Amino acid sequence: MNQQNLFVKGNEALARGAMAAGMDCYFGYPITPQNDIPEFLSIEMPKAGKQFLQAESEVAAINMVLGACATGKLSMTSSSSPGVSLMQEGISYLAGAQLPGVIVNVSRGGPGIGDLGASQSDYFQATRGGGHGDYRTLVIAPSTAQESFDMAIEAFRLAFKYRNPVLMLTDAIIGHVKESIVAYTPEPIDTKAGDWCLGFDRDAKGRHLHSQCLTKHQPLAPHTILLKEKYEKMQEEVLFEEYLTDDADFVVVAYGSIARVLKNTIDNLRNAGHKIGLFRPITLYPFPSSALQKLATGNRRFMTIEQNLGQMVEDVRLAIAGTSESAFYGQLPGTIANPDDFYLPVLDTYKGEQ
């Protein structure tokens, strides 16, 4: 396996990971803070003989992804919060047609235009579908540039394993942090495209139509059951990290950039003699509910910290319901968190003062 040590932004690391996975085509439209991704790919994709196209809008970009995915190509788009909102109908169509696209959201503040700063306010949009109909997308949330590289590869692997769109949820901090990564060439993605993708041979298995206009010839109910069974199988893909939880009697739950900052906060609290740990969901869907339930035994208490007004905390409370409870602290969107921001909120909650 070829390896290369690089010092790059998280956005570039993600783009490099997608190319390492074998991405055939990228379609996107400019919006801050994700612009490093198409900027890098606009140079490197043509060099590699791959397709890069700046679409006229986010709506066009996601539908180009849909068309490329229907032919079995590894296809990706990226945007930031309001741009991903515009893509929701296309993402719903990708899920309904069972097509393996990758969508990246380098999230920013909202609602509406909001601002360009970091935010985790798109958790509901990412994990609840965002578009219409009964469907789910796998959601992966890296917290470092290295994970951005690694999980771009994993996103394509999962997309083709389940023939389903996969969403990577990062933010302005992860996308713009510059740090060392090890870039590598992974094992080829198993596309298994031959038995379902569109092609130019009209005799190839008779499959030349991906349709979501389900009529009496294609009833919706059996299709919905098929999708439901697939989403149940996706629960096997749960990923999470536990940090200093073995002896902890108080566990902070956070994801992405906020979890990264909180590791330093917890180190400082540990040095002050407090038994506090961190639980970081890496897959936001499927959510690691069983692992949290297991942690909740033994009279542990919890606190959820997010850069929003309270979204993932609902999943945390559902996971530990009947066993424990979770307090909540919200870092305001648009600000850059540092370990000191969380020290007193965590300590006060730990001591029962809140």
Phi, psi and omega per residue, in radians:
M1 nan 2.069 3.129
N2 -1.223 2.373 3.141
Q3 -2.240 2.649 3.132
Q4 -2.558 2.241 3.090
N5 -1.510 2.212 -3.079
L6 -2.318 2.724 3.039
F7 -2.101 1.750 -2.948
V8 -2.456 2.859 2.993
K9 -1.203 2.761 3.094
G10 -1.058 -0.668 3.111
N11 -1.084 -0.757 3.121
E12 -1.175 -0.657 3.097
A13 -1.033 -0.748 3.118
L14 -1.091 -0.784 3.138
A15 -1.093 -0.715 3.106
R16 -1.128 -0.658 3.102
G17 -1.122 -0.702 3.115
A18 -1.107 -0.713 3.106
M19 -1.183 -0.667 3.102
A20 -1.094 -0.563 3.120
A21 -1.219 -0.276 -3.131
G22 1.787 0.387 -3.108
M23 -0.914 2.220 -3.121
D24 -1.511 -0.612 -3.062
C25 -2.675 2.561 3.130
Y26 -2.265 2.348 3.080
F27 -2.255 2.286 -3.122
G28 -2.788 3.081 -3.129
Y29 -2.482 2.428 -3.011
P30 -1.134 2.411 2.957
I31 -2.893 2.407 3.084
T32 -1.380 2.467 0.173
P33 -1.826 0.529 -3.115
Q34 -1.768 0.077 -2.959
N35 -1.100 -0.376 3.093
D36 -1.062 -0.515 -3.093
I37 -1.176 -1.013 3.120
P38 -1.156 -0.529 3.106
E39 -1.063 -0.811 3.124
F40 -1.150 -0.807 -3.070
L41 -1.202 -0.509 3.125
S42 -1.108 -0.435 3.102
I43 -1.583 -0.803 -2.956
E44 -1.469 -0.568 -3.122
M45 -1.097 -0.850 3.106
P46 -1.072 -0.602 3.095
K47 -1.043 -0.623 -3.103
A48 -1.537 0.091 -3.125
G49 1.309 0.382 -3.130
K50 -1.871 2.979 -3.020
Q51 -1.713 2.202 2.997
F52 -2.159 2.304 3.113
L53 -2.488 2.177 2.974
Q54 -1.454 1.977 -3.105
A55 -1.342 2.968 3.140
E56 -1.429 -0.190 3.120
S57 -2.934 2.964 3.066
E58 -1.172 -0.594 3.101
V59 -1.090 -0.766 3.101
A60 -1.117 -0.727 -3.078
A61 -1.058 -0.815 -3.088
I62 -1.197 -0.549 3.109
N63 -1.322 -0.481 2.990
M64 -1.180 -0.687 3.054
V65 -1.034 -0.779 3.137
L66 -1.006 -0.814 -3.131
G67 -1.118 -0.735 3.140
A68 -1.181 -0.700 3.127
C69 -1.096 -0.595 -3.124
A70 -1.118 -0.377 3.107
T71 -1.667 0.103 3.095
G72 1.509 0.190 -3.132
K73 -1.465 2.555 3.032
L74 -1.317 1.905 -2.982
S75 -2.250 2.496 -3.077
M76 -2.492 2.652 2.907
T77 -2.340 2.812 3.069
S78 -2.476 2.677 3.128
S79 -2.847 -3.009 3.036
S80 -2.263 2.710 -2.897
S81 -0.267 -1.195 -3.110
P82 -1.144 -0.482 3.069
G83 -1.183 -0.672 3.101
V84 -1.202 -0.555 3.055
S85 -1.004 -0.710 -3.140
L86 -1.186 -0.360 -3.093
M87 -1.533 -0.060 -2.929
Q88 -1.082 -0.670 3.121
E89 -1.090 -0.759 3.127
G90 -1.119 -0.646 3.108
I91 -1.144 -0.701 3.074
S92 -1.062 -0.712 3.111
Y93 -1.168 -0.678 3.082
L94 -1.033 -0.799 -3.129
A95 -1.149 -0.756 -3.119
G96 -1.138 -0.646 3.133
A97 -1.501 -0.021 3.137
Q98 1.000 1.024 -3.133
L99 -2.030 2.433 -2.927
P100 -1.611 1.206 3.112
G101 -1.633 2.792 3.052
V102 -2.057 2.262 3.140
I103 -2.119 2.278 3.133
V104 -1.945 2.259 3.048
N105 -2.057 1.837 2.994
V106 -1.562 1.582 -2.841
S107 -1.257 2.718 3.115
R108 -2.420 3.127 -3.060
G109 -1.224 2.662 3.092
G110 -2.758 -2.955 0.089
P111 -1.326 3.105 -3.068
G112 1.160 -2.578 3.115
I113 -1.153 -0.629 3.099
G114 1.082 -2.320 3.070
D115 -2.446 -3.046 -3.048
L116 -1.671 -0.023 -3.073
G117 -1.363 3.032 -3.108
A118 -1.182 2.584 3.138
S119 -2.824 2.656 2.999
Q120 -2.058 0.558 -3.055
S121 -1.431 0.022 -3.140
D122 -1.755 0.242 -3.120
Y123 -1.049 -0.831 3.133
F124 -1.053 -0.830 -3.123
Q125 -1.003 -0.745 -3.075
A126 -1.234 -0.750 -2.977
T127 -1.622 -0.278 -3.133
R128 -1.801 0.174 3.107
G129 1.779 -1.071 3.121
G130 1.612 -0.671 3.107
G131 -1.779 -2.833 -3.050
H132 -1.638 2.711 3.029
G133 1.612 2.982 3.114
D134 -1.479 1.722 3.090
Y135 -2.715 2.812 3.090
R136 -2.374 2.620 2.955
T137 -1.996 2.460 2.935
L138 -1.114 2.415 -3.097
V139 -2.238 2.154 -3.120
I140 -2.063 2.329 -3.075
A141 -2.154 1.673 3.088
P142 -1.275 2.841 3.100
S143 -2.226 -0.016 3.117
T144 -2.428 2.950 3.059
A145 -1.141 -0.685 3.117
Q146 -1.086 -0.769 3.092
E147 -1.133 -0.569 3.088
S148 -1.074 -0.711 3.067
F149 -1.137 -0.918 -3.068
D150 -1.063 -0.753 -3.010
M151 -1.386 -0.334 2.985
A152 -1.120 -0.695 3.067
I153 -1.137 -0.804 -3.135
E154 -1.091 -0.624 -3.139
A155 -1.066 -0.770 3.112
F156 -1.173 -0.672 3.125
R157 -1.065 -0.811 -3.126
L158 -1.203 -0.648 3.140
A159 -1.018 -0.761 -3.125
F160 -1.401 -0.524 3.092
K161 -1.071 -0.713 -3.057
Y162 -1.875 -0.005 -3.046
R163 0.813 1.097 -3.029
N164 -2.688 2.529 3.067
P165 -1.125 2.521 3.096
V166 -2.129 2.318 3.139
L167 -1.893 2.254 2.969
M168 -1.746 2.164 -3.099
L169 -1.933 1.850 3.051
T170 -2.067 -2.837 3.090
D171 -2.684 -3.078 -3.058
A172 -1.098 -0.555 3.137
I173 -1.224 -0.918 -3.135
I174 -1.085 -0.702 -3.093
G175 -1.193 -0.521 -3.038
H176 -1.839 -0.187 3.078
V177 -1.142 2.440 -3.128
K178 -1.996 2.143 -3.083
E179 -2.729 3.004 -3.090
S180 -1.336 2.442 3.008
I181 -2.353 2.818 2.976
V182 -1.905 1.903 3.081
A183 -1.524 2.520 -3.068
Y184 -2.634 2.900 3.072
T185 -1.751 1.975 -3.087
P186 -1.424 3.080 2.977
E187 -1.106 2.520 -3.122
P188 -1.001 2.487 3.083
I189 -1.183 2.309 3.093
D190 -1.431 1.701 -3.060
T191 -1.346 -0.521 -3.111
K192 0.828 0.687 -2.994
A193 -1.427 -0.316 -2.963
G194 -1.093 -0.478 -3.029
D195 -1.651 0.026 -3.119
W196 -2.482 -0.357 -2.996
C197 -1.396 2.753 3.073
L198 -1.278 2.594 3.135
G199 -2.581 -3.034 -3.096
F200 -1.690 -0.220 3.117
D201 -1.518 1.876 -3.044
R202 -1.205 -0.199 3.124
D203 -1.700 -0.027 -3.056
A204 -1.341 1.646 3.045
K205 1.035 0.221 3.030
G206 1.110 0.310 -3.067
R207 -1.839 1.835 3.141
H208 -2.418 0.476 -3.115
L209 -2.607 2.166 2.917
H210 -1.948 1.979 -3.041
S211 -2.230 2.480 2.995
Q212 -2.025 0.270 3.018
C213 -1.654 1.453 -3.030
L214 -1.453 2.166 -3.096
T215 -2.044 -2.846 3.120
K216 -1.111 -0.379 3.111
H217 -1.457 -0.339 3.114
Q218 -2.339 1.331 -3.019
P219 -1.104 2.509 -3.062
L220 -1.249 -0.673 -3.021
A221 -1.008 -0.897 3.116
P222 -1.080 -0.606 3.114
H223 -1.134 -0.720 3.134
T224 -1.132 -0.688 3.099
I225 -1.112 -0.720 3.102
L226 -1.037 -0.765 3.120
L227 -1.126 -0.739 -3.138
K228 -1.036 -0.768 3.127
E229 -1.096 -0.637 3.107
K230 -1.154 -0.738 -3.133
Y231 -1.137 -0.553 3.078
E232 -1.167 -0.668 3.092
K233 -1.164 -0.517 3.134
M234 -1.092 -0.348 -3.119
Q235 -1.076 -0.302 3.103
E236 -1.236 -0.256 -3.009
E237 -1.631 0.241 -3.074
V238 -1.095 2.379 3.111
L239 -2.300 2.464 3.102
F240 -2.770 2.915 3.082
E241 -2.271 2.370 3.008
E242 -1.935 2.302 -3.104
Y243 -2.187 1.941 3.101
L244 1.011 0.715 -3.127
T245 -1.680 -0.242 -3.016
D246 -0.979 -0.798 -3.107
D247 -1.902 0.172 -3.061
A248 -1.291 2.430 2.978
D249 -1.845 0.057 3.117
F250 -2.550 2.225 -3.046
V251 -2.168 2.238 3.046
V252 -1.645 2.333 3.128
V253 -1.936 2.199 3.135
A254 -2.755 2.826 3.119
Y255 -2.339 2.918 3.026
G256 1.041 -2.445 -3.044
S257 -1.142 -0.583 -3.138
I258 -1.165 -0.687 3.074
A259 -1.093 -0.666 3.132
R260 -1.086 -0.783 3.115
V261 -1.134 -0.697 -3.066
L262 -1.153 -0.414 3.075
K263 -1.013 -0.707 3.107
N264 -1.206 -0.676 3.081
T265 -1.036 -0.798 -3.096
I266 -1.192 -0.650 3.043
D267 -1.007 -0.760 3.141
N268 -1.151 -0.691 3.108
L269 -1.200 -0.639 3.059
R270 -1.088 -0.735 3.127
N271 -1.105 -0.420 3.091
A272 -1.557 0.070 3.030
G273 1.644 0.262 -3.097
H274 -1.783 2.272 -3.099
K275 -1.487 1.439 -3.083
I276 -2.149 2.401 3.128
G277 -2.197 3.098 -3.120
L278 -2.240 2.386 3.004
F279 -2.058 2.139 -3.094
R280 -2.054 1.901 2.968
P281 -1.148 2.294 3.051
I282 -1.753 -0.760 2.923
T283 -1.585 2.156 3.075
L284 -1.540 -0.465 2.838
Y285 -2.441 2.051 0.062
P286 -1.268 2.480 3.137
F287 -1.437 2.435 -3.070
P288 -1.344 1.040 -3.072
S289 -1.103 -0.747 -3.086
S290 -1.101 -0.694 3.128
A291 -1.142 -0.663 3.087
L292 -1.185 -0.695 3.094
Q293 -1.025 -0.718 3.133
K294 -1.125 -0.723 3.120
L295 -1.150 -0.520 -3.045
A296 -1.210 -0.296 3.077
T297 -1.246 2.769 3.117
G298 1.455 0.438 3.044
N299 1.086 0.470 3.060
R300 -1.300 2.511 3.021
R301 -1.862 2.800 -3.026
F302 -2.294 2.740 3.027
M303 -2.514 2.265 3.114
T304 -1.834 2.303 3.119
I305 -2.171 2.223 3.126
E306 -2.431 2.813 3.033
Q307 -1.655 1.136 3.112
N308 -2.916 -2.990 -3.100
L309 -1.584 0.053 3.097
G310 2.122 1.673 -3.129
Q311 -2.287 -1.115 3.124
M312 -1.049 -0.466 -3.131
V313 -0.962 -0.514 3.095
E314 -1.106 -0.716 3.116
D315 -1.222 -0.623 3.094
V316 -1.105 -0.828 -3.122
R317 -1.140 -0.630 3.061
L318 -1.122 -0.681 -3.085
A319 -1.162 -0.639 -3.038
I320 -1.852 0.163 -3.106
A321 -1.000 2.378 3.123
G322 1.536 -0.217 -3.133
T323 -2.057 -0.747 -3.125
S324 -2.658 -3.107 3.119
E325 -2.270 2.870 3.097
S326 -2.252 2.205 2.941
A327 -1.323 2.980 3.133
F328 -2.401 2.463 2.998
Y329 -2.361 2.231 -3.113
G330 -1.928 2.082 2.975
Q331 -1.354 2.266 -3.063
L332 -1.142 2.359 3.093
P333 -1.050 2.655 3.111
G334 1.554 -0.067 3.116
T335 -1.906 2.783 3.094
I336 -1.788 2.028 -3.068
A337 -1.342 2.610 2.968
N338 -2.360 2.836 -3.035
P339 -0.970 -0.575 -3.122
D340 -1.168 -0.457 3.141
D341 -1.061 -0.508 -3.014
F342 -1.814 -0.184 -3.025
Y343 -1.029 -0.982 -3.099
L344 -1.213 -0.732 3.077
P345 -0.994 -0.724 3.124
V346 -1.220 -0.787 -3.113
L347 -1.102 -0.756 3.139
D348 -1.096 -0.725 3.120
T349 -1.185 -0.719 3.100
Y350 -1.000 -0.701 -3.129
K351 -1.440 -0.082 3.095
G352 1.451 0.365 -3.107
E353 -1.515 -0.132 3.092
Q354 -2.140 nan nan
